[in-house]
């Protein structure tokens, strides 16, 4: 079973969505972790966006990357430029992947505009995860 770490700035939104999709679609092929270079708590709008697609991330926790220092990851996926720049060096042969997904939590707007931003980012992440699984875990 492959070990995957998804890393973002605050482990509140994008990394949590990727974590949820990776667990769902990879099944028993991977053990998935997510973390941030900081911890900001789980974004409730990310939870709602994922729930609309049938993925429950409401029990996820916001973790700091330092908590996983002793794990030998096979893959480290950074989902924002800030995390990529601040990502610690892991003493492993982990393959590193990066995609800078837009941060829907930073966009101003009313409820519907915010919801659309979260759904857009969620869909980008879902597509990325499906391609990743197809290319790396199959």
N, C-alpha and C positions, 0 to 999 in steps of 0.2 A: 504494500500500500504506500503510495506516494504522499509525502507531507508537503502541503502548500501553505505559504504565508501570504496573505493579502495585506498590503501596507498602504496607509493613507496618513494624512496629517493628524486628524483627531479620532479616527476609528468610530465615526458617528454616522456616516452616510454611505459614501461610495464603496468603501472597503466592506461595509456590512452587507450591502446589496450583492457585491461579488461573492462574498462568503456564503450568503444564502443560496445563490445560484450554483456555485461550485458544489456545495454539499448536496443540493437537490439533483443536479445532473450527473455528477461524478459517482454518486452512490458509494459503493465499497471500494472504488479505485483510489480514493484519496481521503486523507485526514486533513481537514481544512481549519486554519487558524486565521484570525484577522487581528490587526493591531494598528496603533498609531504611534507617531513619534511624540504625540501628546494624547491625552484622553479627554474627550468632550461629552461623553455620554451618547446614548443612541438617539438619533434624530427621529422623532415620532412621524414626521412626514415620509421618511424613508421606510419606516415600518408600514405605513399605510400604502405607499406605492407598491411595495412588495406583496402585501396582502391582496391587492387588486389582481395580482398575477398568481395567486395561490401559494405564495411562499411566506411562511411565518418566521420572521426574525425577531419577534417581540421578546424572546428570552435571551437574545444575545447580550453580551456585556462589552463595554468599551475597555479594551486592554492596551497597555503600553508595550511597545516592542521589546523592552528590556525583560519582560516576563518570560520571553521565549528564547533567551540567549543560549540555553543549553540544548535546544532542539536542532537536529541536523536536517534542515529542510532540503527537499529536492527542487522546489521552485519558490521563488520570491517574486510576487507581482506587485509593483507599485502602481497605484491608480491616480496619482497626482504628482505634478512636478516637484512640489515642496517635499513630499516624502522621498522621492527619488534622490533629491539633493541631500537630504538629511538622513537617509537610510544608513544604519550602521553596517559595518562590514561583518558578515557572518562567516565564522570559520568553517566553511563547508564548500562543497562543490555545487551549491544551488544554482540552477539556471535562473537568470534574472530576466524578467519581462517588464515592460513599462507601457502604459497608456495614460495620457493625461485627460481623464474624463472631466467634463464641465461640472463645477460644484453648484448644484441647484440650491443649496442652503444660502448661498451668497447673493442670489438674485432677488432684487426688490420686486414687488408686485402684490396684487391682491391674491386671494385664496386660489382662484382658478389659474392664474398665471403661475403661481408657485407649484400647484399640483401638476400642471403641464411640464414645468421644468424638471420636476422629480420623475415623472413618467418618461420623459425624453432621456434623461441620464440612465434611468433603470433599463430602458430598452437598448441603449448603447452597450451597457455592461452585460446584459443578457447575451447579445450577439457576440461580444468579445469572449465571454466565458464558453459559449458553445463551440466557437472556433478553437479556443485553447484546448478544450477537452478533446476535440476531434484530432487535433494535431499532436498533442502531448500525452494523452492518456489512453488512446485507442491503439 
